[in-house]
């Protein structure tokens, strides 16, 4: 626990040190209020007992004035601490976002890191663990400051009271440790149940699934699953509450024993004449406050321990090594004149299956190359390697005769525009979705190239229309084909030498697809184009077709020459698909 909390403290202190200074100052105010209030009460009693009523009134007036001042100051600090907590949470979320953004790409497809990201998200979103930890740390600072102040007062009076309090603290720690261990065990059991419950509930409530529910009994099945996991969760929650009640009962017994001992011990000293009445009230009040603070301390420590377990995925996510480029010693890249694969082999990390085997081919500037093959042949993997998302297991990929990893990262990425199968639309205007900035004219030209101009003209705000009704009341929705056209327009807008299209027209109707392919050479002009498609008709417009079969280059020829090879995979794929269209 201590190691985790130290790491969390180091991260948050670096992000927002003022949070801890505010918390410490607020703790000092609370301690002064408590000690001053107890001691002023003792002085008032002393004045009353000797008949000095004027002095007691003055002390009472000063007490009220000081307490009111400290109260208002405490409220100001409390509000400031809440503001700083919120600011720190925002910075933590930004830190996580930046961390994930700069992951090595291979980790974004690794099941371990995907699960880690989900566990961190669950801890932060569902349990608010970062907020809880910050709140608990602030409370811990306050309690420790108060205990130190009150402990000094008691030690000066009688160290046996401090020893008694120490014994009670140990007993409380034992009780709460057992309670905490039980809660962590139950919570760890509930996390996978909650995760499944969340999946089925979100799926059941999703508006996107409403059409499927009307034509199937899937909603009944989902409702059954949701109810099942609800009952499981409620059952475990009942167990937690029963156990917490038992542990709370033991804690109350221990603390009542302490109070009984304190009253008897100080009463005996008072009757013996070694302690005056005002001291009796002062020290019993101090012990009572210390007892309350000790109970709070044990609760806080137990909560800190529990939350330190939940924050571990969050902290592990932050410690994942970031992608580094070390570009200061690398080469600039202004244009792509040629691309060459030399004896490239590749297998994904943590696997033994070779996806690509001894890949050799070259592309010259301006060539349009189609990559075809059966599912799992390695088509998308090949363009991921060219895009520097992964490094080859062996072999070399060269641009302009130089290993692509020798170029500066930003220079290399500037020369590549890509549309992958899992392209994304963002909740911005169409202009911003295409250009990434406010270049209205450039974005419109790119959109026109993919036949979106009529659609844009039909929109009330044209290119400045906001995408998605999820965020904007006047937001627009686009069909799958229209979204794909926007993604292609985004690639065309980028001033790059190489354009990669992975299944660029999968959501388009045949007419829209044919229109794009007929004007494909005009769209990309002198750019080198490399694209993947399962529709063989698209290959007709290309200079060459790279045929992949089980991770091996089977052919690399123009369409006409491949159609002469009656026994080739390409011929079988093309003629089979053509027959389906003709029939």
PATORKOL-738298 format. One line per 4 residues: number of its first residue (from 1); their letters; for each residue x, y negated, z of C-alpha. Coordinates in pm, whole numbers, plus 50000, padded with zeros to 5 digits. Layout:
N
NUM	a	X,Y,Z | ... $
# end
This chain:
583
1	xxxx	50000,50000,50000 | 50273,49754,50100 | 50457,49799,49771 | 50140,49736,49569 $
5	xxxx	50041,49431,49775 | 50393,49288,49754 | 50381,49318,49375 | 50036,49160,49361 $
9	xxxx	50152,48879,49590 | 50462,48817,49375 | 50254,48796,49055 | 49984,48571,49201 $
13	xxxx	50231,48348,49388 | 50419,48289,49064 | 50095,48208,48881 | 49946,47978,49146 $
17	xxxx	50158,47921,49462 | 49928,47644,49583 | 49663,47910,49661 | 49879,48050,49941 $
21	xxxx	49977,47709,50076 | 49610,47610,50092 | 49523,47941,50263 | 49801,47893,50521 $
25	xxxx	49697,47536,50597 | 49332,47647,50631 | 49447,47923,50871 | 49637,47673,51086 $
29	xxxx	49328,47453,51107 | 49116,47750,51221 | 49371,47845,51487 | 49396,47489,51620 $
33	xxxx	49016,47464,51635 | 48988,47786,51833 | 49274,47726,52082 | 49185,47360,52133 $
37	xxxx	48819,47449,52189 | 48905,47711,52452 | 49155,47491,52633 | 48931,47181,52628 $
41	xxxx	48650,47387,52781 | 48886,47493,53062 | 48980,47126,53123 | 48615,47023,53137 $
45	xxxx	48542,47295,53396 | 48845,47185,53603 | 48725,46822,53598 | 48372,46920,53697 $
49	xxxx	48495,47141,53984 | 48694,46849,54137 | 48403,46608,54083 | 48570,46397,53813 $
53	xxxx	48266,46372,53586 | 48396,46070,53392 | 48707,46262,53286 | 48497,46564,53187 $
57	xxxx	48278,46341,52965 | 48586,46193,52798 | 48728,46539,52736 | 48392,46658,52597 $
61	xxxx	48378,46354,52366 | 48732,46414,52243 | 48651,46783,52197 | 48347,46703,51981 $
65	xxxx	48536,46443,51777 | 48836,46669,51714 | 48620,46973,51636 | 48406,46775,51391 $
69	xxxx	48714,46639,51217 | 48873,46983,51195 | 48540,47132,51082 | 48508,46890,50789 $
73	xxxx	48876,46937,50703 | 48824,47314,50715 | 48527,47285,50477 | 48735,47081,50234 $
77	xxxx	49016,47339,50248 | 48767,47623,50210 | 48625,47465,49895 | 48976,47398,49765 $
81	xxxx	49076,47760,49832 | 48771,47888,49641 | 48862,47661,49350 | 49220,47785,49355 $
85	xxxx	49098,48144,49373 | 48886,48093,49063 | 49178,47928,48885 | 49402,48219,48981 $
89	xxxx	49149,48474,48854 | 49139,48294,48518 | 49519,48304,48501 | 49523,48674,48592 $
93	xxxx	49272,48752,48316 | 49483,48551,48072 | 49791,48743,48184 | 49615,49076,48120 $
97	xxxx	49493,48957,47779 | 49843,48846,47682 | 49984,49174,47810 | 49747,49385,47598 $
101	xxxx	49793,49153,47299 | 50167,49219,47297 | 50156,49593,47365 | 50363,49804,47132 $
105	xxxx	50101,49907,46875 | 50153,50278,46934 | 50034,50233,47294 | 49703,50090,47168 $
109	xxxx	49633,50430,47010 | 49772,50636,47298 | 49491,50800,47506 | 49686,50743,47830 $
113	xxxx	49707,50368,47777 | 49352,50347,47648 | 49237,50516,47970 | 49465,50287,48174 $
117	xxxx	49308,49984,48011 | 48959,50115,48089 | 49049,50186,48452 | 49196,49837,48491 $
121	xxxx	48888,49686,48327 | 48660,49888,48553 | 48847,49774,48866 | 48837,49412,48759 $
125	xxxx	48489,49388,48605 | 48291,49634,48817 | 48469,49606,49151 | 48608,49252,49125 $
129	xxxx	48925,49387,49280 | 49146,49084,49202 | 48894,48846,49357 | 48853,49074,49659 $
133	xxxx	49228,49101,49713 | 49276,48726,49700 | 48992,48676,49946 | 49132,48947,50174 $
137	xxxx	49483,48800,50163 | 49345,48458,50259 | 49154,48616,50550 | 49463,48813,50651 $
141	xxxx	49667,48492,50670 | 49397,48330,50887 | 49369,48628,51122 | 49744,48668,51167 $
145	xxxx	49788,48296,51237 | 49507,48307,51494 | 49642,48622,51661 | 49989,48473,51690 $
149	xxxx	49848,48159,51853 | 49619,48344,52094 | 49883,48612,52161 | 50130,48350,52282 $
153	xxxx	49862,48212,52520 | 49787,48558,52663 | 50152,48658,52697 | 50215,48344,52904 $
157	xxxx	49926,48447,53131 | 49975,48823,53174 | 50155,49061,52937 | 49938,49356,53054 $
161	xxxx	49648,49209,52859 | 49865,49203,52548 | 49960,49568,52606 | 49590,49661,52648 $
165	xxxx	49510,49481,52326 | 49791,49673,52153 | 49642,50006,52264 | 49298,49903,52137 $
169	xxxx	49454,49794,51808 | 49615,50136,51762 | 49284,50313,51832 | 49103,50087,51583 $
173	xxxx	49371,50152,51322 | 49324,50528,51362 | 48945,50497,51328 | 48961,50270,51026 $
177	xxxx	49233,50477,50860 | 49005,50780,50875 | 48716,50570,50748 | 48924,50424,50468 $
181	xxxx	49057,50764,50362 | 48702,50894,50338 | 48584,50592,50136 | 48873,50618,49887 $
185	xxxx	48807,50990,49837 | 48436,50928,49775 | 48503,50629,49548 | 48752,50826,49337 $
189	xxxx	48486,51091,49298 | 48227,50829,49199 | 48438,50645,48937 | 48395,50907,48661 $
193	xxxx	48024,50934,48751 | 47983,50556,48725 | 48173,50551,48398 | 47940,50811,48247 $
197	xxxx	47640,50634,48398 | 47754,50305,48241 | 47797,50468,47900 | 47451,50626,47897 $
201	xxxx	47283,50314,48040 | 47448,50079,47789 | 47369,50317,47505 | 47008,50344,47620 $
205	xxxx	46966,49964,47643 | 47154,49878,47323 | 46933,49706,47067 | 47148,49851,46788 $
209	xxxx	47020,50199,46875 | 46652,50106,46877 | 46594,50233,46521 | 46744,50574,46599 $
213	xxxx	46521,50610,46908 | 46211,50566,46695 | 46297,50863,46476 | 46447,51100,46730 $
217	xxxx	46419,51214,47089 | 46768,51085,47167 | 46632,50819,47407 | 46468,51094,47618 $
221	xxxx	46800,51276,47642 | 46984,50955,47732 | 46721,50869,47993 | 46761,51215,48145 $
225	xxxx	47140,51175,48159 | 47111,50827,48311 | 46871,50950,48579 | 47097,51243,48659 $
229	xxxx	47402,51021,48718 | 47188,50772,48915 | 47084,51048,49156 | 47446,51162,49189 $
233	xxxx	47562,50807,49267 | 47285,50750,49523 | 47373,51079,49695 | 47738,50975,49736 $
237	xxxx	47642,50624,49850 | 47423,50776,50124 | 47721,50979,50244 | 47934,50664,50258 $
241	xxxx	47676,50473,50464 | 47628,50760,50711 | 48003,50799,50757 | 48050,50422,50796 $
245	xxxx	47782,50419,51066 | 47965,50689,51263 | 48302,50512,51234 | 48141,50180,51334 $
249	xxxx	47993,50344,51645 | 48337,50466,51760 | 48483,50118,51699 | 48214,49956,51914 $
253	xxxx	48283,50199,52201 | 48658,50119,52192 | 48597,49745,52193 | 48344,49762,52479 $
257	xxxx	48604,49951,52684 | 48850,49668,52617 | 48603,49401,52725 | 48517,49595,53041 $
261	xxxx	48885,49627,53131 | 48948,49257,53062 | 48660,49130,53279 | 48747,49363,53568 $
265	xxxx	49121,49287,53550 | 49085,48906,53539 | 48800,48917,53798 | 49027,49103,54043 $
269	xxxx	49298,48839,53995 | 49039,48564,54041 | 48907,48716,54366 | 49266,48753,54487 $
273	xxxx	49309,48381,54437 | 49583,48403,54173 | 49349,48278,53900 | 49103,47990,53921 $
277	xxxx	48750,47999,53775 | 48840,47789,53469 | 49129,48025,53391 | 48891,48322,53421 $
281	xxxx	48665,48167,53155 | 48961,48054,52941 | 49144,48387,52936 | 48836,48610,52905 $
285	xxxx	48727,48390,52614 | 49076,48425,52463 | 49071,48803,52500 | 48723,48816,52348 $
289	xxxx	48844,48616,52047 | 49158,48828,52017 | 48943,49142,52028 | 48721,49008,51752 $
293	xxxx	49024,48913,51545 | 49175,49258,51593 | 48858,49423,51469 | 48863,49189,51171 $
297	xxxx	49233,49262,51115 | 49181,49638,51106 | 48884,49591,50871 | 49092,49365,50648 $
301	xxxx	49386,49607,50646 | 49150,49894,50560 | 48998,49687,50278 | 49344,49586,50158 $
305	xxxx	49448,49950,50148 | 49136,50050,49957 | 49169,49762,49710 | 49541,49825,49667 $
309	xxxx	49446,50167,49529 | 49198,50012,49288 | 49441,49742,49172 | 49709,49994,49069 $
313	xxxx	49585,50039,48708 | 49566,49658,48680 | 49928,49619,48794 | 50048,49913,48584 $
317	xxxx	49892,49752,48279 | 50092,49436,48349 | 50414,49636,48381 | 50380,49809,48041 $
321	xxxx	50678,49701,47825 | 50589,49433,47572 | 50674,49438,47205 | 50999,49248,47156 $
325	xxxx	51149,49147,46825 | 51490,48990,46908 | 51468,48797,46583 | 51760,48562,46645 $
329	xxxx	52001,48799,46471 | 51763,48918,46198 | 51718,48819,45835 | 51464,48573,45694 $
333	xxxx	51215,48689,45430 | 51062,48449,45177 | 50926,48688,44912 | 50865,49060,44860 $
337	xxxx	51020,49167,44531 | 51024,49544,44585 | 50915,49814,44830 | 51083,50151,44865 $
341	xxxx	51021,50458,45082 | 51329,50680,45118 | 51289,51028,45270 | 51034,50901,45525 $
345	xxxx	50904,51147,45784 | 50661,51054,46059 | 50483,51210,46355 | 50283,51020,46616 $
349	xxxx	50435,50981,46964 | 50369,51270,47206 | 50277,51503,46917 | 50466,51768,46720 $
353	xxxx	50261,51753,46400 | 50446,51586,46112 | 50193,51357,45938 | 50423,51241,45656 $
357	xxxx	50701,51456,45510 | 50988,51334,45295 | 50798,51046,45135 | 50976,50887,44838 $
361	xxxx	50836,50620,44604 | 50894,50258,44507 | 50679,49958,44411 | 50790,49652,44217 $
365	xxxx	50653,49300,44256 | 50302,49253,44119 | 50218,49624,44091 | 49875,49746,44201 $
369	xxxx	49898,50088,44367 | 49612,50308,44487 | 49673,50567,44759 | 49442,50866,44738 $
373	xxxx	49413,51201,44908 | 49193,51415,45128 | 49106,51309,45482 | 49407,51346,45712 $
377	xxxx	49656,51334,45424 | 49841,51039,45586 | 49714,50746,45377 | 49641,50502,45662 $
381	xxxx	49951,50619,45847 | 50163,50523,45547 | 50038,50163,45541 | 50079,50141,45921 $
385	xxxx	50447,50224,45871 | 50478,49964,45597 | 50305,49711,45825 | 50564,49779,46100 $
389	xxxx	50298,49904,46341 | 50508,50220,46382 | 50867,50315,46306 | 50940,50618,46086 $
393	xxxx	51051,50930,46269 | 51325,50953,46009 | 51404,50796,45675 | 51391,50429,45574 $
397	xxxx	51137,50185,45436 | 51301,49903,45242 | 51184,49565,45116 | 51413,49399,44863 $
401	xxxx	51661,49680,44930 | 51683,49611,45305 | 51532,49807,45595 | 51206,49630,45691 $
405	xxxx	51308,49629,46058 | 51604,49406,45974 | 51373,49114,45893 | 51238,48859,46138 $
409	xxxx	50898,48974,46260 | 50705,48656,46183 | 50863,48620,45839 | 50775,48979,45752 $
413	xxxx	50416,48957,45878 | 50366,48630,45691 | 50419,48820,45366 | 50151,49083,45438 $
417	xxxx	49773,49046,45435 | 49575,49352,45536 | 49215,49465,45564 | 49182,49789,45761 $
421	xxxx	48878,50012,45805 | 48814,49872,46152 | 48823,49504,46051 | 48658,49257,46290 $
425	xxxx	48427,48961,46260 | 48468,48697,46529 | 48216,48467,46697 | 48333,48160,46504 $
429	xxxx	48225,47977,46190 | 48271,48140,45851 | 48547,47887,45779 | 48733,47992,46093 $
433	xxxx	48671,48363,46029 | 48835,48339,45689 | 49108,48078,45738 | 49180,48107,46109 $
437	xxxx	49167,47728,46118 | 48947,47446,45985 | 49048,47469,45618 | 48693,47445,45481 $
441	xxxx	48791,47414,45114 | 49046,47696,45115 | 48809,47929,45302 | 48525,47855,45057 $
445	xxxx	48749,47927,44756 | 48849,48264,44907 | 48482,48345,44985 | 48380,48257,44628 $
449	xxxx	48633,48504,44490 | 48444,48789,44655 | 48100,48663,44546 | 47992,48510,44875 $
453	xxxx	47916,48164,44737 | 47542,48229,44685 | 47510,48366,45036 | 47692,48063,45177 $
457	xxxx	47465,47822,44987 | 47160,47990,45139 | 47280,47920,45493 | 47160,47596,45660 $
461	xxxx	47514,47506,45770 | 47701,47677,45489 | 48060,47760,45576 | 48017,47602,45918 $
465	xxxx	47754,47856,46021 | 47844,48034,46343 | 47859,48410,46325 | 47645,48628,46557 $
469	xxxx	47335,48551,46759 | 47499,48705,47065 | 47660,48369,47145 | 47479,48111,46932 $
473	xxxx	47102,48057,46916 | 47142,47950,46552 | 47406,48214,46476 | 47388,48413,46155 $
477	xxxx	47402,48788,46102 | 47566,48944,45797 | 47513,49284,45640 | 47795,49537,45653 $
481	xxxx	47886,49462,45292 | 47889,49086,45352 | 48111,49130,45658 | 48350,49335,45449 $
485	xxxx	48360,49063,45184 | 48452,48811,45454 | 48736,49040,45566 | 48864,49068,45207 $
489	xxxx	48834,48689,45167 | 49043,48651,45483 | 49318,48862,45322 | 49297,48672,44993 $
493	xxxx	49319,48338,45175 | 49656,48428,45327 | 49948,48315,45112 | 50126,48650,45120 $
497	xxxx	50310,48856,44859 | 50162,49193,44961 | 49796,49269,45017 | 49689,49598,45179 $
501	xxxx	49327,49710,45160 | 49233,50022,45354 | 48884,50130,45241 | 48805,49768,45141 $
505	xxxx	48470,49838,44977 | 48325,50123,45185 | 48024,49916,45292 | 47959,49758,44951 $
509	xxxx	47693,49874,44710 | 47818,50019,44377 | 47746,49696,44184 | 47930,49476,44434 $
513	xxxx	48216,49724,44439 | 48240,49732,44062 | 48238,49351,44051 | 48531,49328,44292 $
517	xxxx	48734,49593,44108 | 48668,49442,43766 | 48812,49115,43888 | 49067,49275,44117 $
521	xxxx	49374,49179,43918 | 49244,48825,43891 | 49178,48810,44266 | 49526,48917,44371 $
525	xxxx	49697,48755,44071 | 50072,48818,44094 | 50055,48969,44443 | 50158,49326,44504 $
529	xxxx	49849,49524,44607 | 49830,49851,44791 | 49495,49996,44879 | 49321,50311,44994 $
533	xxxx	48982,50423,44871 | 48783,50743,44861 | 48607,50621,44548 | 48825,50743,44265 $
537	xxxx	48680,50488,44018 | 48882,50219,44195 | 49206,50383,44084 | 49134,50306,43719 $
541	xxxx	49220,49939,43779 | 49561,50018,43929 | 49905,50046,43771 | 49987,50364,43961 $
545	xxxx	49821,50615,44192 | 50008,50763,44486 | 49855,51105,44556 | 49912,51236,44908 $
549	xxxx	49840,51599,44987 | 49895,51719,45341 | 50152,51446,45409 | 50351,51504,45091 $
553	xxxx	50365,51294,44772 | 50210,51519,44508 | 50199,51266,44224 | 50288,50904,44156 $
557	xxxx	50166,50815,43808 | 49914,50593,43622 | 49554,50709,43598 | 49572,50818,43233 $
561	xxxx	49874,51040,43289 | 49724,51197,43600 | 49406,51282,43410 | 49618,51490,43174 $
565	xxxx	49722,51713,43465 | 49416,51938,43485 | 49545,52131,43785 | 49634,51824,43995 $
569	xxxx	49453,51719,44313 | 49380,51377,44163 | 49210,51528,43857 | 48991,51749,44079 $
573	xxxx	48895,51457,44305 | 48819,51223,44016 | 48618,51466,43801 | 48423,51601,44101 $
577	xxxx	48320,51252,44205 | 48241,51154,43846 | 48010,51457,43809 | 47823,51356,44124 $
581	xxx	47765,51006,43989 | 47661,51137,43644 | 47420,51393,43788 $
# end
